[in-house]
């Protein structure tokens, strides 16, 4: 038998639904839209079905920025 070594895959930078991101940030949807109107908060992408999603790495960077502020 031969043994194969598998390389670890880097973690996938997933897209989180807005509802999941709001729970992580501990803010309400109203706060999210207020921040968005003021140009504050992590960048979001609108899917063809109309739902907003936020990339995991962008959300983590935003949360780190909040902690240092």
MODELLER restraints for C-alpha pairs under 7 A, 6 or more apart:
rsr = mdl.restraints
at = mdl.atoms
rsr.add(forms.Gaussian(group=physical.xy_distance, feature=features.Distance(at['CA:13:A'], at['CA:55:A']), mean=6.58, stdev=0.5))
rsr.add(forms.Gaussian(group=physical.xy_distance, feature=features.Distance(at['CA:13:A'], at['CA:56:A']), mean=5.79, stdev=0.5))
rsr.add(forms.Gaussian(group=physical.xy_distance, feature=features.Distance(at['CA:13:A'], at['CA:57:A']), mean=6.38, stdev=0.5))
rsr.add(forms.Gaussian(group=physical.xy_distance, feature=features.Distance(at['CA:14:A'], at['CA:55:A']), mean=5.86, stdev=0.5))
rsr.add(forms.Gaussian(group=physical.xy_distance, feature=features.Distance(at['CA:14:A'], at['CA:56:A']), mean=5.61, stdev=0.5))
rsr.add(forms.Gaussian(group=physical.xy_distance, feature=features.Distance(at['CA:15:A'], at['CA:53:A']), mean=5.73, stdev=0.5))
rsr.add(forms.Gaussian(group=physical.xy_distance, feature=features.Distance(at['CA:15:A'], at['CA:54:A']), mean=5.38, stdev=0.5))
rsr.add(forms.Gaussian(group=physical.xy_distance, feature=features.Distance(at['CA:15:A'], at['CA:55:A']), mean=4.41, stdev=0.5))
rsr.add(forms.Gaussian(group=physical.xy_distance, feature=features.Distance(at['CA:15:A'], at['CA:56:A']), mean=6.01, stdev=0.5))
rsr.add(forms.Gaussian(group=physical.xy_distance, feature=features.Distance(at['CA:16:A'], at['CA:53:A']), mean=5.21, stdev=0.5))
rsr.add(forms.Gaussian(group=physical.xy_distance, feature=features.Distance(at['CA:16:A'], at['CA:54:A']), mean=5.16, stdev=0.5))
rsr.add(forms.Gaussian(group=physical.xy_distance, feature=features.Distance(at['CA:16:A'], at['CA:55:A']), mean=6.07, stdev=0.5))
rsr.add(forms.Gaussian(group=physical.xy_distance, feature=features.Distance(at['CA:16:A'], at['CA:56:A']), mean=6.46, stdev=0.5))
rsr.add(forms.Gaussian(group=physical.xy_distance, feature=features.Distance(at['CA:17:A'], at['CA:52:A']), mean=6.22, stdev=0.5))
rsr.add(forms.Gaussian(group=physical.xy_distance, feature=features.Distance(at['CA:17:A'], at['CA:53:A']), mean=4.42, stdev=0.5))
rsr.add(forms.Gaussian(group=physical.xy_distance, feature=features.Distance(at['CA:17:A'], at['CA:54:A']), mean=6.47, stdev=0.5))
rsr.add(forms.Gaussian(group=physical.xy_distance, feature=features.Distance(at['CA:18:A'], at['CA:52:A']), mean=5.53, stdev=0.5))
rsr.add(forms.Gaussian(group=physical.xy_distance, feature=features.Distance(at['CA:18:A'], at['CA:53:A']), mean=5.19, stdev=0.5))
rsr.add(forms.Gaussian(group=physical.xy_distance, feature=features.Distance(at['CA:18:A'], at['CA:54:A']), mean=6.51, stdev=0.5))
rsr.add(forms.Gaussian(group=physical.xy_distance, feature=features.Distance(at['CA:22:A'], at['CA:28:A']), mean=6.49, stdev=0.5))
rsr.add(forms.Gaussian(group=physical.xy_distance, feature=features.Distance(at['CA:22:A'], at['CA:29:A']), mean=6.99, stdev=0.5))
rsr.add(forms.Gaussian(group=physical.xy_distance, feature=features.Distance(at['CA:35:A'], at['CA:41:A']), mean=6.03, stdev=0.5))
rsr.add(forms.Gaussian(group=physical.xy_distance, feature=features.Distance(at['CA:42:A'], at['CA:58:A']), mean=6.19, stdev=0.5))
rsr.add(forms.Gaussian(group=physical.xy_distance, feature=features.Distance(at['CA:42:A'], at['CA:59:A']), mean=5.93, stdev=0.5))
rsr.add(forms.Gaussian(group=physical.xy_distance, feature=features.Distance(at['CA:42:A'], at['CA:62:A']), mean=6.00, stdev=0.5))
rsr.add(forms.Gaussian(group=physical.xy_distance, feature=features.Distance(at['CA:43:A'], at['CA:54:A']), mean=6.62, stdev=0.5))
rsr.add(forms.Gaussian(group=physical.xy_distance, feature=features.Distance(at['CA:44:A'], at['CA:52:A']), mean=6.17, stdev=0.5))
rsr.add(forms.Gaussian(group=physical.xy_distance, feature=features.Distance(at['CA:44:A'], at['CA:53:A']), mean=5.55, stdev=0.5))
rsr.add(forms.Gaussian(group=physical.xy_distance, feature=features.Distance(at['CA:44:A'], at['CA:54:A']), mean=4.72, stdev=0.5))
rsr.add(forms.Gaussian(group=physical.xy_distance, feature=features.Distance(at['CA:45:A'], at['CA:52:A']), mean=5.54, stdev=0.5))
rsr.add(forms.Gaussian(group=physical.xy_distance, feature=features.Distance(at['CA:45:A'], at['CA:53:A']), mean=5.32, stdev=0.5))
rsr.add(forms.Gaussian(group=physical.xy_distance, feature=features.Distance(at['CA:45:A'], at['CA:54:A']), mean=6.32, stdev=0.5))
rsr.add(forms.Gaussian(group=physical.xy_distance, feature=features.Distance(at['CA:46:A'], at['CA:52:A']), mean=4.50, stdev=0.5))
rsr.add(forms.Gaussian(group=physical.xy_distance, feature=features.Distance(at['CA:46:A'], at['CA:53:A']), mean=6.40, stdev=0.5))
